[in-house]
Structures are given as C-alpha cells and as structure tokens.
Amino acid sequence: MTAAELAEAATIAEAALTLDAGQGAALVARLSRPPAGRRWTALTVDGGVVMASMSNVPESGTMSDVPESGTMSDVPESGTMSANEPDVGHLDLLAVHPSAQGQGRGRALVLAAEEWLRGQGARQARWAGNPPCYAWPGIDVRYTAAACLAESLGYERYHVAWNMTADLTGDLSVDDDLLRLEKAGVAVHAAGDDRERVAAFVAEHWNERWAWEAANAAGLHYAERDGTILAFAAWGARPSWFGPMGTAPAARGLGLGRVLLRRCLAEQRAAGQASAQIGWVGPLRFYSRAVGARAERVFWLYRRDLV
C-alpha cells in the first residue's frame, strides 16, 4: 500500500475498533511491518479495510496450532506459541467505519482477502493470531458483528484464547526484590544496545517468533547472573500489550518473573497507560497473584477451508 492508503486504513481502524481505542493506527502500522519473508496485503473498499497474511515456514519444535498453556519455568509464559503452517492464511484485521457499517462491506472484504489468500497458496483461512506480528489472538467476543460475519461465511470456531487486564494505578514497586536478587548475584536491566543479545537468548530457549517480538518490543527487560541471561519480559511488541515473557529452567524459584513483569508494567504506566493487556495468557494464577490481573478479554479462533 502507498503511504496515503495506509493512512486511510489507519483512520478507518481508529474509528471502527472501539474496544481498542487509540490503537487502530498502531495496529495497522505494526501489521504493515511484519517479519522478513511474510506475505501480506491490505485491501480497501470505501470505508473499510482488511489485512491478511500468509504464515511463515514452520519452525522446528512447534507442537500445535493453538497457544501453548504450559510453562518451562516458574513463570507462565505470556505470548504466542501457535505453529506457522505454509498453507494457512490469516485474516489479521477487519475494520469498517461506523458510517459504512451494515452495507455488506465487511463480507466483501473478507471474500476479497480469501481470494488473495488462495492466490498465495492458502488451503485454509483463519481468524487467529499469526505470530509474531498480530493484532489479536482471534475475534474478541465483544466484536459480535465480526463473529457473526465469520460464522455466516462458514467459519468454524475451534479454540478459545484470553487476555488478562492489569490495573497500573496500584503498587508496582520492586525495590526489595532487587536488593534480594542483588545478594544472589542477579542483576536486572532494561535492554538497550544489548537487545539482540536478549533476542538470541529468547530464540535459544523458546523460538524465533518470540525473539522477533523481543527485538521489536517497545520495552524489554532481562535478568542475568555472571553474564548469563536468565529471564526476560517485553511489552509493546503488539502495541500497548504486555508479553511475551519467560524464565529459563535453571533460574526457577528466584522470583524473576514477578520483578520483570512489574518493571514492564511500570514502564507502560510511565508511557501513559492506566491499564495493560497481558496477551494470550495460559495459566492465570501467576498474573493474578503478581499484579492482581483479572481475566477479561475472550477471543474465539475461527477457521475455514478454502478448497
């Protein structure tokens, strides 16, 4: 798309995405700058836009096509773990300006996106997050019109994902924890010029998708001991959301997750946010206890064969 077309798409998204107030333009911008090798498009009609993409080649070690709910540390990992399949296409964003809704534009856009996906070799289309560069895990159930549209076009609901919401107005201090960790030889840092080093740690312990999110996040924090990185946490890889995060198995029991989570959330508060979405959560207990987060946004994942 041209710069003018992207600007138009951003304006439409800002007006239409009422549950993501102030994030529409950032989502369009993020989806238009995906990882190298991803094929994507943005199609428009008067007052509407759809963005679609083709998954990258699968990475070794991926185990499923749904977000992972397990953990390899004492901290639940927050992020996306769905396997990328070369014959699966994704509907990443659909937005119709309020003044143009109810006139069939959404349906026309989805059908056009499906046709583009077929041309790219897709055998299945999904309304599900295409990590590492995505807008939502699926369709927020409160965007009821979108869910109704998907089902009317024959999409099957095959999975459920959820976010947690953290209130950023409360206590997010970690001073006592930092003193405790210092005595144990652990230092906590905000990533700067060493961001690629942290991304390499993430790729080694998890996957390249999380590494891309870490490298492209607005904020990235990590813990290390004797020059060895032990844990990381990021925010803003998906605009305004927290995640991913993870702790290496060797660092279990140190309480690093709580510290890194709170540092990221404090940074989000300093950036002007009053609350933060913890995206695509598996286990709930850690985030509930660490910052009083509550399960709130629920997403339905849909799919439909294109052949």
Secondary structure, 3 states (H helix, E strand, C coil): CCHHHHHHHHHHHHHHCHHHCCCHHHHHHHHCCCCCCCEEEEEEECCEEEEEEECCCCCCCCCCCCCCCCCCCCCCCECCCCCCCCCEEEEEEEEECHHHCCCCHHHHHHHHHHHHHHHCCCCEEEECCCCCCCCCCCEECCCHHHHHHHHHCCCEEEEEEEEEEEECCCCCCCHHHHHHHHHCCCEEEECCCCHHHHHHHHHHHCCHHHHHHHHHCCEEEEEEECCEEEEEEEECCCCCEEEEEEECHHHCCCCHHHHHHHHHHHHHHHCCCCEEEECCCCCCHHHHHHHCCEEEEEEEEEEEECC
